[in-house]
């Protein structure tokens, strides 16, 4: 059984997104990437605090053998985003993932390629049928 993820704030998630994209980096690297993609650029000390919090939570590895320290994500993007999605489905759609999908299909600006990918995945799951052995994921209480 995998260890439960610690709570990751929105600001911490933004830091993680940068590190997933660049692989590893210093506080300056992350700050510069965040500044390039945001109207309200965070202060260096804010980014440093967020990265230290993530390291304390066990989410980032820190290479302290060199200056400046280099940080790398210890958890995979898919794991964090999957858990966040499950929380969202539980909180907003009362666990009804189909409702979320319907809202996305009806209201999001999905491209023709997006719709084809969704259709292909649905067909794949239908072919697997009950033998798939999967049960709907439920959030632990």
LOSE-724100 format. One record per residue (C-alpha): residue number from 1; residue in three letters; z, x negated, y negated. Coordinates in pm, whole numbers. Layout:
N
NUM; ala; Z; X; Y
...
//
This chain:
141
1; unk; 0; 0; 0
2; unk; -92; -139; -339
3; unk; 164; -200; -605
4; unk; 173; 61; -879
5; unk; 23; -47; -1208
6; unk; 254; -79; -1507
7; unk; 194; 146; -1805
8; unk; -89; 4; -2015
9; unk; -116; 125; -2373
10; unk; -449; 196; -2544
11; unk; -418; -124; -2748
12; unk; -345; -325; -2432
13; unk; -642; -162; -2260
14; unk; -866; -280; -2543
15; unk; -746; -637; -2483
16; unk; -813; -601; -2111
17; unk; -1163; -470; -2177
18; unk; -1241; -786; -2373
19; unk; -1106; -1012; -2099
20; unk; -1297; -823; -1830
21; unk; -1613; -875; -2034
22; unk; -1562; -1246; -2117
23; unk; -1374; -1348; -1802
24; unk; -1106; -1559; -1967
25; unk; -1012; -1645; -2320
26; unk; -762; -1747; -2580
27; unk; -587; -1517; -2823
28; unk; -847; -1618; -3082
29; unk; -1134; -1528; -2847
30; unk; -989; -1183; -2786
31; unk; -905; -1128; -3153
32; unk; -1259; -1221; -3257
33; unk; -1411; -985; -2998
34; unk; -1182; -701; -3105
35; unk; -1260; -767; -3472
36; unk; -1634; -754; -3405
37; unk; -1609; -411; -3243
38; unk; -1352; -240; -3467
39; unk; -1341; -123; -3826
40; unk; -972; -213; -3845
41; unk; -947; -571; -3717
42; unk; -612; -651; -3554
43; unk; -404; -943; -3678
44; unk; -388; -1258; -3468
45; unk; -14; -1205; -3412
46; unk; -74; -848; -3295
47; unk; -327; -964; -3036
48; unk; -91; -1243; -2927
49; unk; 192; -991; -2883
50; unk; -29; -756; -2681
51; unk; -145; -1039; -2456
52; unk; 211; -1162; -2403
53; unk; 319; -806; -2316
54; unk; 38; -782; -2060
55; unk; 138; -1119; -1914
56; unk; 501; -1005; -1890
57; unk; 385; -690; -1710
58; unk; 198; -908; -1460
59; unk; -143; -785; -1574
60; unk; -264; -1118; -1717
61; unk; -246; -1472; -1581
62; unk; -174; -1739; -1840
63; unk; -290; -2100; -1809
64; unk; -18; -2282; -2004
65; unk; -140; -2625; -1897
66; unk; -364; -2648; -2202
67; unk; -352; -2555; -2567
68; unk; -437; -2294; -2671
69; unk; -329; -2093; -2366
70; unk; -608; -1926; -2170
71; unk; -560; -1573; -2040
72; unk; -736; -1399; -1751
73; unk; -698; -1044; -1616
74; unk; -511; -1022; -1285
75; unk; -619; -666; -1213
76; unk; -967; -530; -1164
77; unk; -1128; -304; -1418
78; unk; -1211; -44; -1153
79; unk; -847; -12; -1052
80; unk; -721; 46; -1407
81; unk; -1001; 282; -1506
82; unk; -967; 473; -1178
83; unk; -596; 526; -1235
84; unk; -654; 628; -1598
85; unk; -918; 876; -1485
86; unk; -684; 1026; -1224
87; unk; -411; 1064; -1488
88; unk; -661; 1231; -1724
89; unk; -779; 1474; -1456
90; unk; -418; 1562; -1372
91; unk; -302; 1603; -1732
92; unk; -606; 1770; -1888
93; unk; -775; 1951; -1598
94; unk; -468; 2025; -1381
95; unk; -611; 1809; -1103
96; unk; -944; 1992; -1093
97; unk; -1195; 1705; -1097
98; unk; -1486; 1948; -1058
99; unk; -1397; 2099; -1395
100; unk; -1421; 1758; -1557
101; unk; -1760; 1695; -1400
102; unk; -1889; 2035; -1512
103; unk; -1774; 1970; -1869
104; unk; -1945; 1632; -1867
105; unk; -2270; 1777; -1735
106; unk; -2260; 2062; -1987
107; unk; -2138; 1881; -2298
108; unk; -2197; 1507; -2269
109; unk; -2525; 1353; -2366
110; unk; -2629; 1249; -2017
111; unk; -2964; 1080; -1975
112; unk; -3212; 1176; -1709
113; unk; -3113; 857; -1523
114; unk; -2744; 955; -1541
115; unk; -2821; 1296; -1391
116; unk; -3030; 1139; -1113
117; unk; -2746; 900; -1028
118; unk; -2499; 1191; -1017
119; unk; -2734; 1395; -795
120; unk; -2787; 1099; -561
121; unk; -2412; 1045; -528
122; unk; -2350; 1414; -458
123; unk; -2622; 1410; -189
124; unk; -2468; 1098; -36
125; unk; -2125; 1261; -21
126; unk; -2271; 1580; 125
127; unk; -2446; 1378; 399
128; unk; -2115; 1211; 484
129; unk; -1958; 1557; 507
130; unk; -1619; 1614; 668
131; unk; -1655; 1297; 878
132; unk; -1612; 1107; 556
133; unk; -1239; 1116; 624
134; unk; -1151; 1121; 258
135; unk; -903; 1357; 109
136; unk; -877; 1430; -260
137; unk; -663; 1174; -435
138; unk; -344; 1313; -577
139; unk; -118; 1151; -828
140; unk; 213; 1044; -680
141; unk; 509; 1240; -808
//
